[in-house]
Amino acid sequence: MAEPTNETDLKRLLGCGVIAVLRLPSVDPLADVARALIAGGVTSIEVTMTTPNALDGIARLSREFGGAAMIGVGTVLDAQTCRKAIEAGAQYVVSPGFDEAVHSATKANGKLSLPGAMTPTEILRAWNAGADVVKVFPSTSLGPSYFRDVLAPLPHVRLMPTGGVDAKNAGDWLRAGAVCVGAGSNLVPKDALAKKDWPAITANARAFIDAVRAARS
């Protein structure tokens, strides 16, 4: 039987309004990136399974930053990977689409489920299955107006855009009804990563947080 949603964890996940999506070429800089993000106010950090040795990275972040941030796993495509990531310390599970086995494994372990969807039918299917937040992916070509249209008949659904979100438009998504935004390369740019420019990542995080706070106020 699935565990009920941990409302404290959900509130903590959505609190800052930004989930950092880390799709890195190596886990080596993960701790430095996480430290930079947390310093800027982004305390929800997702490590995608496309990152080499992602499970080791999740375990490392959970040990070092578990008290300061919500560490999650992304790009989860099967239940076995889901369970391994949770064992490593993932507190929430994000997928590009809705997979019933992944969702069931997530909820059975009492973790937060954020499956991906795009159309209203897909969104409603994921929500009715018990998703905590539905990730609308890819949102790049949709725009905030899509959220307004979908949420008009479905105001109870929690939606998060991923793809094309930056500090300039993050507030637009929140005002359109998103509960938070997912951000990858616009938050942690490849050039800053290559240069180990952690202050730049902190500055980006602050810009995102400022945009979210302004939209929520």
N, C-alpha and C positions, 0 to 999 in steps of 0.2 A: 504494500500500500504506500502511495506517495506521502511524503511528509508535507505538512501544511507549510505555506510560504512563511519564511521568517521575516516578519514585517520590519524588524530592526535592521536586518541585513539589507533589505530592499531600500529602506530609507537611507541607509548609509551609502549604498551604491549610487543612488540617484542624487544624493545630497549636493554634490558640487556641480552637477549638471553636465559633466563631461567625462566620457570614458575614453581613455587613451588606448588606441589600438596599435600595439607594437608588433610590426612585421619586420623583423631585423635579420641581417645576414648571419648573425652570430649572437649567442647569449652573453658574450664577454662584456658588452657595455650595458647590459640590462640594469645592473645596480645603480650605475651612474645616471642612466636615463630616468629611472624611477625616482632617485633622489632629487633630480632636477625638476621633475614633474610635481612631486609632492611639495617642494619649496615654492612652486608657483600656484599651488592650491588644487591641482588635479590629483585626486586621491582614489580614483577608480582606474585600475591598470589591467589591460587585457593583453596577454601574450598569445599570439596566434601559433597554431600548430605547424605553420609553414616556416617558423623560425627553427633552425637546426637545434636539436637537443632542447626543445621547448619545455619538456617536462622537468628537466634539471633546472632550467631557468625559473620556472614557476615555483619549484621547491625552494630555490635560493631566495626569491623575492618574498615568499611567504614567511620564511624564517626571519629575514632581516626587516621587512616592512609590514608584516601582517597586522601590527598594531596601529600603523599609520595609514594604511591603504587597503582597499579591497582588491585582491589579486584574482584575476579570472583567466580563463582560457578561451581562445577564439579559433575559428575555422575547424570546429569539431565535426567530423563526418560520420563517426560510428560510435556505438555504445562502449566498446572496449577502450577507445581513446578517452572517452568521457570519464569513465571510471578511473583510469590511470591518472588523469589530470586532477581529479578530485582527491585522489590519494596523495598526490604531490602537493596539494594545498589550495587548489582552485576553489574559489567561493561562488563563482558563477560561470555559466557555460554559454558561449555564443556560437551560433552556427550561421552559415550563409543561407540556409534554407531550413524548412521544418522537417526533421526526421523523428518519427515517433519513438524509435528506440533510444536515440540520444536524449530526447526530452524525458522519457520515462526513467532512464538511468539517472539523469540529473535530479529529478524530483524525488526519486526513491532514496537518494542520498541527502536530501534536505537542502539542496543548493538551488540557486536562482537560475531560471531558464530564460535565455534570450535568443529564441530562434529567429531566423531570417524569413522574410516574406516580402512580396511586392504588390500583388493585386489584392483588392478587398476580400476576395474569396480565400486567398492564402492567409491573409492577416486574421480573418475571423476564425479560420480553422486552427491556427496556432493559438489564438487567444482562448478559444473554447476548450482547447486541450489542457489549458492551465498555464500558459506562458506568463511569466512575470512582466516581461516587456517584449514587444515584438520589434525586431530590428528591420526597418524597411531598407532593403538592399537590392540593387544599387539605387541610391537616392539622387545620384549626381544629375541625372537628366529630368528628375521629377519636380524638384523645387518645393518650397514650403506650401504653395497653394494646393499641392496634392494632399498634404496632411489635413488642410482645412476641409477639403472635399470629402476625404475618408472619415474624418472625425465628426462630420455633421450628423450622419446617421449612427455613428459608433463612438459616441463621446466617452464611453467608459473604458475604451481600449488605450493602453499605454504604448506609445510609439516612440521609436528612436531612429533618426536617420544616420546612415553611415555611407560615406562616399561623397566627396566634394564639399564637406563641411569645413569652413575656416572661421577665423575669429571675426571676420566681417559679416558673415551670414548666420553665425550660430544663433544670434538673438532672434533672427527671423524665424528660424525653425521652432524656437521655444514659444514665440508669440503665435505661431500657427498651431500649437497644441502639443508639440513634442515634450516628453518628460525629461529628456536629456539628449545629448548628441554624442555620436562616436566620431573620433577624429584620429587620423593616422599621420600621413606625411605632412599635412599642414600644421600639425602640432609638433612632430618630431621629424624635421626635414633631413633628407639624406646628407646634405652638405654640412649641417650642424653635427650630425652623427659622425661623419668622416673626420671633421676637424676637432671632435670632442669638445664642441662649444656648448657646454652644459648651461652657462648663463643664458644663451639664446633660447634654449628649450624652456628654461624657467620663465623667460620673458613671454614666450608664446603661450605657455600655460596661464600666466596671469592675464594675458589679453583675452583668452577664451573665457576664463572665469569672470572677468569684468563684463564681457558681453552677456553672459548668462545671467549674472546678477542684475544687470540693467533691464534685461527682458523680463525677468521674474518680478521686478519691483513695479 
